[in-house]
Amino acid sequence: MYEIDPSKTELADEFRDNPDGPYSPELTLVINRMRLMPMAERHVLICIERGRRWMLARIPAARGAPIERFEEQVFSDHAVAVQELFRRRWHTLTGEELA
């Protein structure tokens, strides 16, 4: 499986500048890797008001347990929400924080 190189922060910059794509081939690999990470403890977005507000959440490790909602992480801008999701998944997969 593709391993993300945490030193390639220019890929995060590319995503920040164009979160809806199209993406370069290398960023496409990163996005696909993030989408294929295990469901347990994966960060996700929950739509709390259709087309207007999204909340950051995390899928639990134990099947059937409630989703952990981050009530303080509510977004009215979808692009900003997706960027935060990207940042969290990057950290999970690489162990490195994005600025």
Secondary structure, DSSP 8 states (H G I E B T S, - for coil): -----TT-THHHHHHHH-TT----HHHHHHHHHHHTS-STT-EEEEEEETTTEEEEEE--SSTTS--EEEEEEEES-HHHHHHHHHHHHHHHHHS----
